[in-house]
Amino acid sequence: MTALNESETVHENELLGGKMLTIGIRAAPSAVTFAVYDSDRREIINVEEIVIPVAFDVPDALKYVRSNLLDVLREFQVERAGLRVTEPFAQQLSIERVKIEGVIQEAFASSALQSYYMGTIATIAGRIGENRDIIKPMVKGAVDPGVEGWAGHSEIEREAILCAMGAVNA
C-alpha cells in the first residue's frame, strides 16, 4: 500500500489524465455487496452483489468470494477500497460474515490496490469527512450524501457506497 495524501493523489490523477475508481464492500453471510465509485465525477459506476451459492460448504464459499472479488477489482481497475466491518460490540455477531470479511481483507492484500481500509460506521464517517451521527440516517436513506438515486438503494448498498466514497481517503 502506498500512503499518499489526498492532494498528491488528485495531482497524480490530473497528470495521468485518469480517473480514480474506488470500491466499497459490505459483507453478509450469503452475499457480498459492492459499489464502484468514480471519485473524479463523484458518481456510482456500479452496485452489485456476489451471491454465494447455498450448496457451497464454507471453504468453497470463501474461495468463491475471493475469486469473484479479485475479478471485480481487475475488471473495474479499482485503485482503492473500503470494507465495512462488523461492529466490535454487535448484539448478533455473525461468524459467517466475519469469515467473509477476513477473506475480503486477504483479497485486498493480494490485489493491485494502491490502498484500502477496513472500518466500522465511525471509521467510514471519518473517511468521508462527516460526523458519525449522520451516517446512520444516511444508511437509512433519511439523509442524501449527494448520490444520484440514493433513495433507490437498500441499506446494505448504501453502506457499500459510503465505504467506496471513504476509500478515496484510504
C-alpha positions as CSV (number, residue, x, y, z in Angstrom):
1,M,0.0,0.0,0.0
2,T,1.2,3.5,-0.8
3,A,0.5,6.3,1.6
4,L,-0.5,9.4,-0.4
5,N,-2.3,12.3,0.9
6,E,-5.4,13.4,-1.0
7,S,-3.8,16.4,-2.7
8,E,-0.9,14.2,-4.0
9,T,-3.5,11.7,-5.3
10,V,-5.6,14.4,-7.1
11,H,-2.4,15.9,-8.6
12,E,-1.2,12.4,-9.8
13,N,-4.6,11.7,-11.4
14,E,-4.6,15.1,-13.2
15,L,-1.1,14.4,-14.6
16,L,-2.0,11.0,-15.8
17,G,-5.4,12.2,-17.2
18,G,-7.1,9.2,-15.5
19,K,-9.9,8.8,-13.1
20,M,-9.7,7.1,-9.7
21,L,-12.2,4.3,-9.1
22,T,-12.8,3.0,-5.6
23,I,-14.8,0.2,-4.3
24,G,-16.8,-0.2,-1.1
25,I,-17.9,-3.6,0.2
26,R,-20.4,-4.8,2.7
27,A,-20.5,-8.5,3.5
28,A,-23.4,-10.6,4.7
29,P,-23.5,-14.3,5.4
30,S,-25.0,-15.2,2.0
31,A,-23.7,-12.3,-0.3
32,V,-21.2,-9.6,-0.7
33,T,-22.5,-6.2,-1.9
34,F,-20.1,-3.9,-3.6
35,A,-20.2,-0.4,-5.0
36,V,-17.8,1.0,-7.5
37,Y,-17.3,4.8,-7.3
38,D,-15.7,7.3,-9.7
39,S,-14.2,9.9,-7.3
40,D,-13.5,12.4,-10.1
41,R,-17.1,12.5,-11.4
42,R,-18.5,11.8,-7.9
43,E,-20.8,9.1,-9.1
44,I,-21.6,5.5,-8.6
45,I,-20.5,3.3,-11.6
46,N,-21.9,0.0,-10.4
47,V,-23.7,-1.6,-7.4
48,E,-23.9,-5.3,-7.4
49,E,-24.0,-8.5,-5.2
50,I,-21.8,-11.5,-5.3
51,V,-24.3,-14.1,-4.2
52,I,-22.8,-17.2,-2.5
53,P,-24.4,-20.4,-3.8
54,V,-26.2,-22.1,-0.9
55,A,-24.8,-25.5,-2.0
56,F,-21.2,-24.4,-1.1
57,D,-19.6,-25.5,2.1
58,V,-17.6,-22.8,4.0
59,P,-14.2,-23.3,2.3
60,D,-15.7,-23.3,-1.2
61,A,-17.9,-20.2,-0.3
62,L,-14.8,-18.3,0.8
63,K,-12.9,-19.3,-2.3
64,Y,-15.8,-18.2,-4.4
65,V,-15.9,-14.8,-2.8
66,R,-12.2,-14.2,-3.1
67,S,-12.0,-15.3,-6.7
68,N,-15.0,-13.2,-7.8
69,L,-13.9,-10.1,-5.8
70,L,-10.4,-10.2,-7.4
71,D,-12.1,-10.4,-10.8
72,V,-14.2,-7.3,-10.0
73,L,-11.1,-5.4,-8.8
74,R,-9.4,-6.2,-12.1
75,E,-12.4,-5.6,-14.3
76,F,-13.0,-2.1,-13.0
77,Q,-9.3,-1.3,-12.4
78,V,-10.1,-0.3,-8.9
79,E,-7.3,1.7,-7.2
80,R,-8.6,1.9,-3.6
81,A,-11.0,0.0,-1.4
82,G,-13.0,0.1,1.8
83,L,-14.7,-2.7,3.7
84,R,-17.5,-2.1,6.2
85,V,-16.7,-4.5,9.0
86,T,-18.8,-5.8,11.9
87,E,-19.1,-3.5,14.9
88,P,-16.9,-4.9,17.7
89,F,-19.8,-5.0,20.1
90,A,-22.5,-6.2,17.7
91,Q,-25.5,-7.7,19.5
92,Q,-25.8,-10.5,16.9
93,L,-22.3,-11.4,15.8
94,S,-22.3,-13.5,12.5
95,I,-19.3,-15.8,12.4
96,E,-20.0,-16.4,8.7
97,R,-19.9,-12.6,8.0
98,V,-16.6,-12.3,9.9
99,K,-15.0,-15.1,7.9
100,I,-16.1,-13.5,4.7
101,E,-14.7,-10.1,5.9
102,G,-11.4,-11.9,6.6
103,V,-11.2,-13.3,3.1
104,I,-12.0,-9.9,1.6
105,Q,-9.1,-8.4,3.5
106,E,-6.8,-11.1,2.2
107,A,-8.1,-10.5,-1.4
108,F,-7.3,-6.8,-0.9
109,A,-3.7,-7.6,0.2
110,S,-3.3,-10.0,-2.8
111,S,-4.6,-7.4,-5.3
112,A,-3.0,-4.5,-7.2
113,L,-4.9,-2.0,-5.0
114,Q,-2.9,1.1,-4.1
115,S,-4.5,1.3,-0.6
116,Y,-7.5,0.1,1.4
117,Y,-9.1,0.4,4.7
118,M,-11.5,-1.6,6.9
119,G,-13.8,0.1,9.3
120,T,-17.0,0.5,11.3
121,I,-19.5,3.3,11.0
122,A,-17.2,5.7,12.9
123,T,-14.3,4.9,10.6
124,I,-16.4,5.4,7.5
125,A,-17.6,8.8,8.8
126,G,-14.0,9.9,9.3
127,R,-13.1,8.8,5.8
128,I,-15.9,10.8,4.2
129,G,-15.5,13.8,6.5
130,E,-18.8,13.5,8.2
131,N,-19.9,13.3,11.8
132,R,-20.5,9.8,13.0
133,D,-24.1,10.7,13.9
134,I,-25.1,11.5,10.3
135,I,-24.0,8.1,8.9
136,K,-26.9,6.0,10.3
137,P,-29.5,8.5,8.9
138,M,-27.6,8.3,5.6
139,V,-27.7,4.5,5.6
140,K,-31.5,4.6,6.5
141,G,-32.0,6.9,3.5
142,A,-33.2,9.9,5.5
143,V,-30.1,11.9,4.5
144,D,-28.7,12.0,1.0
145,P,-24.9,12.5,0.7
146,G,-25.4,13.8,-2.9
147,V,-25.5,10.5,-4.7
148,E,-27.9,10.2,-7.6
149,G,-30.6,7.6,-6.9
150,W,-29.7,7.3,-3.2
151,A,-33.3,6.6,-2.1
152,G,-33.5,3.6,-4.6
153,H,-30.7,1.7,-2.9
154,S,-31.0,-0.7,0.0
155,E,-29.4,-0.1,3.4
156,I,-26.6,-2.6,2.6
157,E,-26.0,-1.0,-0.8
158,R,-25.8,2.5,0.9
159,E,-23.2,1.2,3.3
160,A,-21.1,-0.1,0.4
161,I,-21.5,3.2,-1.4
162,L,-20.4,5.1,1.7
163,C,-17.4,2.8,2.0
164,A,-16.5,3.4,-1.6
165,M,-16.7,7.2,-1.0
166,G,-14.4,6.8,2.0
167,A,-11.9,4.7,0.1
168,V,-10.9,7.9,-1.7
169,N,-9.1,8.7,1.6
170,A,-7.7,5.2,2.2
